[in-house]
Structures are given as structure tokens and as C-alpha cells.
Amino acid sequence: MRRILLFWLLLLTVVGPLPAADAPSRTAENAAAASDDGVDFSYSPNWPQPPDTSGMLLRLGFGTIATLGLCVGTLVLGRRWLQRPAAHITSRKLQIEESIVLGHRATLFLVKIGECHLVAGTDAGGLKSLIVLPATFAEVLDQQVEATESAPPVSVPMTSAVVGNASRAA
């Protein structure tokens, strides 16, 4: 690649730039005029017409308005992706009723699914515990009271080792 670039650079410096395609070629008429003692310097090039600034500014204005219109249209059509979800939507079956941050990236959530409540414990690694809560505290308390009343009292038998240690200490 370097050699090719060096070759073309050397060729252009030795040969010189190539003539333009629309440049007038030297004819016998031009050669005769150049050989006269009186050189004619009255040649003036044909300058192109200056650009129409009003048309250019008009295109710039319409282009800017069209671009801003497309931006506004994109924002209006993409509005649902830009809006944040509502905090409490009553039609949903799954709701996070409460959350408590416990420490370094650990959180406790109270979740309601229909009529059932769940407690979910999470940390940086993900979900660690999920517990289904009973319907009401009164029901759980009644069940515990019935269970303790119906169970016979538990007696702890004294073992000989405990009695033996107590007699030696006395």
C-alpha cells in the first residue's frame, strides 16, 4: 500500500497535474495570438450565477420544520414507552403493597395476589425466601390456642445424671 502511494506521488510530481476535461486546448489560433508582441489580457472567465439565498433559506427553514415535526411525532407515538407505570393500579391482580430495605441490597416485600398475601425476601443474589401469610391474625391465634388446649401437658422426666449431679453438688 505504501509503495503504491509513493509511486502515484512520484508520478504526479514528475508529470504534473492532468489538464481538466473542460479546459480549452491550445489551437493554432491561440498559439498565433500568444506569439504577437501585444499580449491580450482581456480574457475574463464566465462566472456562475450567485446562489439564490432566499431559496436556500427557504429550504433550510422547511427542512428544520420537517425535522422538528418528525421529532414531535416520534415523541407522541412513543409516549407509552416514556411514561412510568402508575404506582397503584387497582385492576391488577399482583400488587406490591409495601417494601422495606433491610441493609446492603436486601429488601423485604409484602405482595398481594388477589386475596392472598406473600412476604418475599430478596438480596443481591435474587429471591431468597417466599412465605404465604395467613388470611388474618385472629384465625392463626385461634388455631394456636386450640392446639395448645387440646394437647396434653408435656412433663420432662428427670434423668439420673441430672439427679446425680444435683446430689453431688449438695
C-alpha atoms as one frame of an Amber mdcrd trajectory, in Angstrom:
protein
   0.000   0.000   0.000   2.843   2.365   0.852   4.638   1.566  -2.377   1.556
   2.297  -4.461   1.013   5.617  -2.717   4.690   6.543  -3.168   4.514   5.594
  -6.882   1.496   7.841  -7.532   3.028  10.725  -5.590   6.252  10.463  -7.624
   4.293  10.204 -10.887   2.255  13.328 -10.119   5.346  15.364  -9.245   7.204
  14.343 -12.408   4.315  14.535 -14.895   2.357  17.268 -13.192  -1.379  17.561
 -12.745  -3.576  16.366 -15.576  -5.464  19.015 -17.581  -9.116  19.447 -16.790
 -11.598  17.991 -19.276 -13.406  21.276 -19.872 -10.234  23.382 -20.218  -9.714
  24.795 -23.735  -6.922  23.127 -25.658  -4.219  25.101 -27.454  -5.071  25.631
 -31.025  -3.206  27.322 -33.803  -5.266  30.448 -33.244  -4.257  30.649 -29.570
  -0.608  29.984 -30.478  -0.619  32.826 -33.040  -2.170  35.228 -30.526   0.440
  34.326 -27.936   3.323  34.930 -30.367   2.311  38.564 -31.026   4.084  41.301
 -29.157   0.852  42.640 -27.735  -0.398  40.095 -25.256  -4.135  40.268 -24.733
  -5.011  40.170 -21.036  -8.680  40.973 -21.595  -9.842  37.395 -21.019 -12.432
  37.181 -18.269 -13.865  33.871 -17.167 -17.576  33.184 -17.194 -18.524  33.321
 -13.542 -21.517  31.247 -12.466 -24.607  32.931 -11.174 -24.554  33.584  -7.406
 -26.739  31.234  -5.397 -30.278  32.269  -4.576 -30.119  32.996  -0.831 -33.885
  33.271  -0.427 -34.401  29.807  -1.915 -31.583  28.399   0.197 -33.010  29.881
   3.407 -36.489  28.696   2.456 -35.239  25.103   2.034 -33.339  25.373   5.326
 -36.474  26.586   7.121 -38.711  23.860   5.665 -36.100  21.196   6.426 -35.834
  22.362  10.039 -39.613  22.438  10.472 -39.964  18.965   8.917 -37.220  17.560
  11.203 -38.801  19.072  14.321 -42.203  17.761  13.217 -40.782  14.244  12.891
 -39.226  14.552  16.368 -42.523  15.646  17.929 -44.394  12.878  16.075 -41.921
  10.284  17.363 -42.343  11.545  20.929 -46.135  11.489  20.680 -46.197   7.981
  19.218 -43.570   6.723  21.669 -45.264   8.274  24.693 -46.290   4.955  26.213
 -42.669   3.839  26.403 -41.606   7.114  28.025 -44.269   7.172  30.744 -43.610
   5.483  34.048 -46.129   2.928  35.248 -48.688   4.111  37.778 -47.885   3.384
  41.431 -51.134   1.602  42.310 -53.325   0.153  39.602 -56.423  -1.441  41.076
 -57.228  -3.665  38.117 -54.049  -5.701  38.520 -54.056  -8.931  40.448 -50.440
  -8.629  41.593 -49.542  -5.615  43.741 -46.541  -4.727  45.867 -48.181  -3.213
  48.912 -45.050  -2.420  50.909 -41.288  -2.812  50.769 -38.595  -2.355  53.392
 -34.876  -2.030  52.716 -33.083  -4.130  55.316 -29.478  -3.317  54.564 -26.894
  -3.882  51.916 -29.087  -4.651  48.887 -31.512  -6.791  50.923 -35.231  -5.989
  50.696 -38.426  -7.391  52.189 -41.605  -7.123  50.073 -45.264  -7.528  51.062
 -47.032  -8.731  47.918 -50.778  -9.149  47.407 -52.038 -11.601  44.785 -55.807
 -11.483  44.680 -56.821 -12.194  48.319 -53.543 -13.882  49.311 -50.588 -12.070
  50.894 -46.941 -13.128  50.436 -43.709 -11.984  52.056 -40.697 -12.121  49.739
 -37.121 -11.645  50.893 -34.523 -10.688  48.297 -30.876  -9.715  48.259 -28.205
  -9.137  45.634 -28.360 -12.796  44.591 -32.101 -12.750  43.942 -35.149 -14.199
  45.733 -34.142 -15.903  48.980 -37.459 -16.618  50.706 -41.161 -16.615  49.838
 -43.729 -17.133  52.611 -47.516 -17.291  52.240 -49.216 -15.324  55.018 -52.472
 -16.499  56.585 -55.681 -14.632  55.873 -55.965 -12.948  59.304 -54.011 -12.945
  62.536 -57.111 -13.832  64.568 -57.521 -17.138  62.712 -53.910 -18.103  63.374
 -54.183 -17.174  67.045 -57.342 -19.258  67.455 -55.649 -22.247  65.819 -52.660
 -21.938  68.153 -54.856 -21.663  71.249 -56.890 -24.742  70.230 -53.731 -26.701
  69.570 -52.251 -25.896  72.986 -55.513 -26.629  74.855 -56.103 -29.969  73.171
 -52.531 -31.228  73.654 -51.686 -32.989  76.939 -49.196 -31.242  79.180 -45.671
 -32.301  78.490 -43.669 -33.452  81.511 -39.933 -33.645  81.384 -38.603 -36.724
  83.192 -35.686 -36.186  85.496 -32.732 -38.208  84.450 -30.363 -39.894  86.795
 -27.479 -37.872  85.529 -29.182 -34.626  86.479 -30.215 -36.005  89.862 -26.797
 -37.417  90.415 -25.145 -34.107  89.706 -27.572 -32.313  91.972 -26.836 -34.719
  94.880 -23.101 -34.408  94.480 -23.314 -30.635  94.478 -25.182 -30.666  97.815
